[in-house]
Amino acid sequence: MPQKNAGQKGFATSEAISRAVRVKLAAAKTVSAAGAGEEGIGTSIDAVASGGQCSVELDHKSVEATASGAITCGNPCYPAASGAVSATVNGRRVGIALESVTDGNKFEMMIAPPAS
């Protein structure tokens, strides 16, 4: 999977979502409205009924990454050996898994914003 610019990506919805709402990953390839203090992945483009398909404007670009160990969709990713990423905290967070993955496999990860 080539590097992608931050842009729109389609997700299923686990609840009705209004237009222009911050969304978070609720499950694999599924979004819901982000609550106060919850980290979102982007903003909904249109209003969508529960179970519908929601276009989301991602906050940051996504890239293909290699997993070191299992990583669950929505979990933060950290540097691991040999250029891979892991769910194990090790230094600065480098991304958020946009899908679940098992050890050694490729997956889509949204790049984390630079540390402030």
Secondary structure, DSSP 4 states (H G I P E B T S, - for coil): -----S-EEEEEESS-B-TT-EEEEEETTEEEE--TTPPP-EEESS-B-TTSEEEEEESS-EEEEEBSS-B-TT-EEEE-GGG-EESS--SS--EEESS-B-TT-EEEEEEPPPP-
